[in-house]
Amino acid sequence: MNTRRQFLKTALVLSAAYPLPLMAAGGSGKKIRIGIITDIHKDLVPDADERLKAFMAAMEQVKPDAIMQLGDFCQPKEKNRVFTDLFNAFTGPKYHVLGNHDMDGGFKREQTMEFWDMQARYYSFDLGGFHFIVLDGNDRPEGWKGGYPHYLADDQVAWLKADLARTKLNTFIFSHQSLERPTCIDNQEAVRAILEAAKTADGKRKVAACFNGHWHIDHERLINGIPYIHVNSASYYYLEGKWKKGKVDAEMAKVSPIYAASAGYKGPLFTVLEIDPAAGEFTMRGKKTEWDGPSPQELGYKSGEVENDWLKPAISEVKGRIG
């Protein structure tokens, strides 16, 4: 069993053991690269700082055009200031996506946004000849009675439709919650219909792909020509309390009960989205590590919502066409 000190050391060693490949850039038709990390869970994972540092160190080597975190990053607590500043110290553009856990503890979205220096809860931007849309899946639907809301309100849906209509560029969508899992964003079918209806001037699909975090799984699904890609958590897959016995030592269980009830990843996971305009394709780079203790499969874990082969300490490489 790992002690906490051994665990943190192993996380950094394995991060170095699985570097992201560097890709050439430059000239016309330059490849665009965005470093992506999600579900690091600063407030739940004891070594979240080390995982974020490993991501930032990798980005210093990759030198992407921008970086993005897809939510469940940290709550707006003063003790998390150094953690947030580490991400925001990136010298290029950096983008935030609101996750459901980022408002835990009674915080409001506006407080989290201010803490992160996030200007709007949903927004879009252009980079390298492509359009990017960030959505906020934390709206409350009519009749909401509690729990984590997962919905896009009418104003956001109208904005999305108008924003897609305004741009002439091929577009990538980012959200924390999934637009393809049945128990995720409540009005996902209406949102997907808007994405599917968006066409470029030559009549091809405008939306190249949708990326999300939230589920801590490695999975891709194609719906009506658009790939919906789950970016795996930087830290763990949550199993539930009944699975924690024998997984980690008593020290770790005391420091982080959530991590003790999870199948943790020894090293941090993150990726780079690379868009190649000359080839008309994109790639999400792969990365892998190891389980910290028994895997969900070894424990006999079963989920009614995800397939067991989606549970892995890895981000699989994904390739797709643009348009």
MOZI-V832220 format. One record per pair of residues at least 24 apart in sequence whose C-alpha atoms are under 7 Angstrom apart, sorted by sequence separation. I is the first residue (numbers start at 1). J is the second residue. D is the distance in Angstrom with one decimal. If there is no record, write none. Layout:
i,j,d
I,J,D
I,J,D
//
This chain:
i,j,d
35,59,6.8
238,262,4.3
239,263,6.6
265,289,6.7
266,290,5.6
289,313,5.6
237,262,5.6
238,263,6.3
265,290,5.9
266,291,5.8
288,313,6.0
289,314,6.1
66,92,5.7
67,93,6.7
68,94,5.6
69,95,6.6
70,96,6.5
71,97,5.0
236,262,6.4
237,263,5.2
265,291,4.9
266,292,5.1
288,314,4.0
65,92,6.6
66,93,4.8
67,94,4.9
68,95,4.6
69,96,5.3
70,97,4.8
71,98,4.9
72,99,4.6
75,102,4.7
236,263,5.7
237,264,6.3
264,291,5.9
265,292,5.4
287,314,5.6
288,315,6.2
66,94,5.6
67,95,6.3
68,96,5.8
69,97,6.2
71,99,3.9
72,100,6.5
74,102,5.4
75,103,6.0
236,264,4.1
263,291,6.8
264,292,5.1
287,315,5.1
35,64,6.2
72,101,5.2
73,102,6.4
75,104,6.7
235,264,6.2
236,265,5.3
263,292,6.7
286,315,5.1
287,316,6.6
34,64,5.4
72,102,5.3
235,265,5.5
286,316,4.6
33,64,4.9
34,65,5.9
35,66,6.4
36,67,5.9
37,68,6.6
38,69,5.2
41,72,5.4
42,73,6.1
43,74,6.0
286,317,4.1
33,65,5.4
34,66,4.9
35,67,4.4
36,68,5.0
37,69,4.9
38,70,4.7
39,71,5.9
40,72,6.5
41,73,5.2
42,74,5.1
43,75,7.0
84,116,6.4
168,200,6.3
263,295,6.3
285,317,4.8
32,65,6.4
33,66,6.9
34,67,5.2
35,68,6.2
36,69,5.7
37,70,6.5
38,71,5.8
39,72,4.7
40,73,5.6
41,74,6.0
161,194,6.3
165,198,7.0
235,268,5.9
263,296,6.5
284,317,5.4
285,318,6.8
38,72,6.9
39,73,5.9
49,83,6.3
150,184,6.3
151,185,4.9
164,198,6.5
178,212,5.6
234,268,4.9
235,269,6.9
284,318,5.0
76,111,6.6
150,185,4.7
151,186,5.3
152,187,6.9
171,206,5.9
172,207,5.9
177,212,6.0
234,269,4.3
283,318,5.6
284,319,6.5
76,112,5.1
150,186,6.2
151,187,6.2
170,206,4.9
171,207,4.7
172,208,5.6
173,209,6.4
174,210,5.8
175,211,6.5
176,212,4.9
177,213,6.3
233,269,6.6
234,270,6.0
283,319,4.4
75,112,6.5
97,134,6.7
170,207,6.0
171,208,5.8
172,209,5.3
173,210,4.5
174,211,4.9
175,212,5.0
176,213,5.0
177,214,5.5
282,319,5.7
283,320,6.5
98,136,6.1
100,138,6.4
131,169,5.6
137,175,6.8
170,208,6.4
172,210,6.0
173,211,6.2
174,212,5.9
176,214,5.7
282,320,5.4
8,47,6.3
15,54,6.7
76,115,5.6
130,169,5.4
131,170,6.0
132,171,5.5
133,172,6.3
134,173,6.1
135,174,6.2
136,175,6.4
137,176,6.7
281,320,5.6
282,321,6.3
22,62,5.7
129,169,6.8
130,170,5.5
131,171,4.5
132,172,4.9
133,173,4.9
134,174,4.8
135,175,5.0
137,177,6.0
281,321,4.3
282,322,7.0
130,171,6.1
131,172,6.4
132,173,6.0
133,174,6.1
134,175,6.0
280,321,6.1
281,322,5.1
12,54,6.8
280,322,5.3
269,314,6.8
247,293,5.6
247,294,6.7
100,148,6.5
137,185,6.6
180,228,6.7
265,313,5.7
99,176,5.4
97,175,6.6
98,176,6.6
97,176,6.5
232,315,5.9
231,315,6.7
219,310,5.8
218,310,5.0
217,310,5.5
218,311,6.4
217,311,5.5
218,312,6.8
32,128,6.3
218,314,6.9
218,315,5.8
218,316,6.7
70,175,6.6
71,176,5.6
70,176,5.4
208,321,7.0
208,322,5.1
208,323,6.1
206,323,6.0
205,323,5.1
204,323,5.4
70,212,6.7
70,213,5.9
170,323,6.9
39,213,6.6
38,213,5.9
39,214,6.5
40,233,6.3
39,233,4.8
40,234,4.9
38,233,5.5
39,234,5.9
40,235,5.6
38,234,5.9
37,234,6.5
46,255,6.9
46,256,6.3
45,256,6.4
44,256,6.4
44,258,6.4
45,259,6.2
55,270,6.8
51,268,5.2
37,270,4.7
36,270,5.9
37,271,6.6
36,271,5.3
35,271,5.9
36,272,5.8
35,272,4.4
34,272,5.5
35,273,6.4
33,272,6.4
34,273,5.1
33,273,5.5
34,274,6.6
33,274,4.4
32,274,5.6
33,275,6.4
31,274,6.6
32,275,5.0
31,275,5.5
32,276,6.7
31,276,4.7
2,248,6.9
3,249,6.6
31,277,6.6
1,248,6.2
2,249,6.8
4,251,6.9
1,249,6.1
4,252,6.0
29,277,5.7
29,278,5.6
15,267,5.3
14,267,5.2
15,268,6.2
11,266,5.0
12,267,6.4
10,266,6.4
11,267,4.0
10,267,6.9
11,268,6.5
20,287,6.9
18,287,6.5
18,288,6.6
14,289,6.5
//
